[in-house]
């Protein structure tokens, strides 16, 4: 009985990992789909207005997700380090209508200075294949997605920093 449960767990784990890898490869290299979202202060942000101004790092997250909050904190440090070199960073909240009210107070309590956009119906998340959060996307100056990744573990930000260094040098 225990052996059967272990085998089933391994199968589901393999399927989940394969799905995450497929999603990452599907999106990388393609033109970033445009979107218009409202930020937590009621301003409309359109992606296409920022293409060419610098690399854009996007983190799809939910406020109830601990790895999401960890990723946002790590990316916030990267943003502070590279914003004067042109980096744009947006956190896109996938919180539902029930929990979205907590987003602004959380962001303000942390003193974050980057835009936080609201995607409560998850339309933008679907277009970017962000099935699970956290999910990050890095867009280059030309508007091409150069990196995407599902999940977050401490240290993932090291690769993001290396990719940014390369983007900012070219």
N, C-alpha and C positions, 0 to 999 in steps of 0.2 A: 504494500500500500504506500509506504513512504517512498519507495523507488519510483512508483508511478507519478507521485506528486512532484518529485524532483525532475523527472523527464518532462512533464507538462510545463513546469516552471522554466526549464531550459528552452523549450520550444517557443514559449511566449516571449522570453527574453531575446531570443534570436530574431524573431519576427519584428519586435519593437526596434532593435538595433538596426536591422536592415531597412526598415521604414524610415528611420531618422537619416540614414546614409543616403537613401534614394532622394529624400526631400532636399537635402543639402546639395546634391549633385544636380537636381532639376533646376534649381534657381540660380546657381552660380554661373556667371558668364552671360546672362541675359540682361536686357535693358530693364531697369527698375520700373515697375508699373507706377504711373502717377497716382496720387491720391490727394484728397483734401480732407483734413480733419480739424476739428476744433481743439484748441489747447485748454488747459484748466482755467485760463482767464477769459475764455470766450472768443479768442482770436482764431481766425482760419489760417491754417498752414497748408500750402500746396507744395508738394515735393518738387515739381518742375521749376518752381521759382528759385530753388537753391542749387540745382544741378549746375556744375561748373564753378561754384564758389568755394568748394573744398570737398574733401571726402566726408561722407555722411554715415555715421554709425547709428543704427536703429536697434533698440531692444524692445521686443514685444514682451510684456510682462503682466502679471496680475498682483494686486497688492497683498493677497493672502498667501502668496507663494514665497517661501523663504529663499530658495535658490534665485528667484527673480530679484528679490531685494538685495541679495549679495552681488548679483551681476550689476545691478544699477549702481551700487556703491563703488564697485571696481571701475566701471565705465565712467563714473563721475570723476574719479581721480585722473583717468586718462584724458577726459575732456578738459579738466583744469590745466593739465600739462600741455595739451596740443591745440586748444581753442585759438590761441594767438597765432598759430601757424595755419589756421583755416579749418580745423576740424569742427564739424557740426555733429551734435549728438541729440537724438530725440528718443525719449522713452514713450512707447505707445501702450497705454493701459488697455487691457482686454477685460477689465472689470465689468461685471454686469450692471444693469440699472440699480440693482439692490446694493452693490458695494462701491459704486463709482463715487458716491458722496465722500468716501473716506480718502480718496486719492489726493485731492488738493491739500488737505490738512497734513497728510503724511509727507508729501513732497516739501511743503513749507517748513514742517518741523525739522527736516533734515538739512534745510538751507540749500537745496539743490537749485542751480541757476540755469539749467538746460530746459528746453521746452518739453512739456509732458502733454501728449496728445491723447484724445479719448476715442477709442474704437469699440464702443459698447456692443455693437451688433456684429463685430468681428469680420466685417467685410474686407478691410485691408489685410487683416491677418490671413484670411483665406487666399487672397490674391498672392500673398508672399509665402504660402504653404506653411505658415506658422500654426501647425496643428496643436502643438503643446508649447507651453512657456516654461522657462524663458527661451526665447528664440532671437538670435541677433543676425543682423544683415549689415554688411559693409559695402557702400556704394562709392565708386571712384568719381573723379572729376567729370568723366564723360557720361555718367549715369548708368554705368554697368555694375551689376552686382559682382563683386570680386570674392566675396566670402559670405557664407551663411552657416549658422550652427545652432542646433537644438540642444538645450540643457546648459547648465553651468556648474563648473567645479572650480574651486580656488586654483588659480594658475592659468585658466583659460585666457585671461586678459593679456598674458605675455605674448601670445600669438597675435592678438589684435594690435598690440603696440608695434610689433615687427612689421605687420602689414601696413600700418599707418606710416611708419618711417619710410617704407618703400614708396608708398603713394605720394608722400609729401616731397620726396626727393625727385620724383619723375614729373 
